[in-house]
Amino acid sequence: MTSLHALLAQMTLDEKIGQLVQLSGEFFLDEPQLTVGPKAKLGIAQAVVDNVGSVLNVSGAVKTREIQRKHLQNSRLKIPLLFMADVIYGYRTIFPIPLALGCSWSPALIRQCCVVAAREAASAGSHVTFAPMADLVRDARWGRCMESTGEDVFLNTQYVRASVEGFQQDMPTQQGLAACVKHFAGYGAPIGGRDYNTVELSHQSLFEDYFPPFQAAIDAGCEMVMTSFNTVDGVPATANPWLLKTLLRERWGFQGITIADYAAVKELIAHGVAADEQDACAIAFNAGLDIDMKTACYANGLKPLLAAGKISERALDDAVLRVLRLKQKLGLFDDPYRGVTPEGEQRCCYHPEHLRLARETAGKSLVVLKNDRQTLPFNPATTRVALIGPYADNPDIFGLWAVYGEKSRCTTLKTALQEAIPDGNLCVTPGCDLLLDYGFLGEFGATHQVEQTRCLTDNERAQELERALDYARQADVVLLAMGEHMMQSGEAASRTDLHLPRHQVEFIQQIAAVAKKTVLLLFNGRPLVLTDVVDHVDAIVEAWFPGIEGSHALVDVLSGKRNPSGRLSMSFPYANGQVPVYYNALNTGRPAHQSDHSPRFLSKYLDCPNAPLFPFGFGLSWHETRLSDLHVTPRLLPGGTVMVSVAAHNTSDVDGLETLQLYLHDCVASIARPALQLKGFTQVMLAAGETQVVHFEITPHDLGFYDAEGDVRLEYGRFRAFVGLNSASLLEGEFYYAES
Ligand code: GLC
């Protein structure tokens, strides 16, 4: 075992500083002359590249081995590189986007997905993943809600813990990844839902709603924390000592590495808290930031700052030791290649068991939002189906952060349906464009010109509409595969209008007007406003961006092979103007549903209900569950337990997985409490006709809440307990928490 302190003692200052610099792949190309440009642009010397500690987003057994080999040749002390990558929801086997995974209500399933993602990425030479993303999101305008697991801190905390455990499970056998939880902190609440915008959150809300998933990640042994682009209390997270030292190190005992998000150190200048790159280097480093991602601030700034006594050598050594310690934990000093071979990568990626898991996960992550007239499921053997829409035969259903996904491997909905429906009973046509204007892709180079050529001409549009109407008239069921363009959600993809594009809405209404039965299938990365289509169709299935096996999973559900169990982890707004809308809001002094004030003077809108169109926790299945006989122990004493029981009866003739949700409301507290707070959930398999009595336990730990100092308050008094199938359909009971 390498003595890291002995190694540190041998290191020159340049070698130490190098460990705190992360560069992307263009500095490690086969032809060194091609790196002249990037080095000049970034303003770094070759010596920095030779000493660099980690590489961003390079993967593949052959490529990582070659870069590592060359690096070790130049490394005087043979300190291996760390390869870090965005393996957010899969490496080659792409799972559903995290917002979809959030709708599975199965942390165990998400853990399995992370184990598989880690194994595939590790087989390709990755060491660290920039995941899980732990940001709480209540604002569907923010494109990165696709990367979160939703609007509830309790649910997010379960998922983040499971993800860290999954990614890191196989680290000891070199088949796991070190996790890097992100983005610390508050990034999911930008004003206006506009990415990278200012965040204004009270400390009480930070402690209550935004920090717990990060604390859970750290308690689960997460190796790294990535700082967010935004300010907290007006100080950018990347240079915020309250976040990086007071909380992370002193209060939560985090021993791992802190890394800036992409170029966030240099962005301190744009934030107006640093005069230049050296100033940015000083305030970030002294705030507790270990690694500078993708800028030259640390590479060029740390040495002069040390010489000028503006940073301490002890702090530098501590940061370097944290990086070396992770390399040791990953076994890189014993084997810099971690046993990675092209053959091993080939064997691991797309393993049939991985694909099976992807199909199961996608089936458990999609959410049925409407199903009138028993439209679904249909019998694939006898039903004439028209599959119409821009997602009818489109492999682009991975979502934006499937960095290493290969669309060529993705089964389209058309293919999956052809496998299930006899020839002659399925007709397929795009019917209309996904978008009419791809200008928003302009920043991505020529992409928008390429995409724009995919738009139908006026003639083609007219012909497509006629063909689609003709197919719809002949079919027993029309499946309309619509949604967002894959790049309309994700990073830097904030939108102010959450409706489907006008031309899609009109198309849906035209087709539905002639169809016998119409099912709207949605491929999107955020909650949409569906108010203008919901009454025109018989059924709606929210498929999200479901990943490599998403089409098969969707057909499993549509054809009745799988009984859907997905439940929303984020509310679907009734209107754009409602956003942010979320279930666990405070009552206010003038709640719209109960107040002494006259109806005019209540907390409500003149032109829109307060309630979302589809609430948190909502989803339909092919079975029906009825809850009854809620019993709540009336008194909770310190150290005691309240037992909550409810009878869950499957009134249908179909077996089904049901997610029972436990919510609490603290009626009187020193800080106003949300009207509802998810405090537990359990999934029960109910056979057709079966009744089960389901139990929950509530302890005083469940009643505590944070104050602005981050201390937990636990107060006696009356609590309302609710159990339901979603946050808007609940049975209610109560109990008192008392001293005796
Ligand atoms: C991006 C994202 C972050 C990602 C990083 C590296 O800007 O904000 O989530 O991990 O850069 O790609």
Residues whose N, C-alpha, C, O or C-beta is under 5 A from the ligand:
A	BS01	GLC	D86 F130 D261 Y262
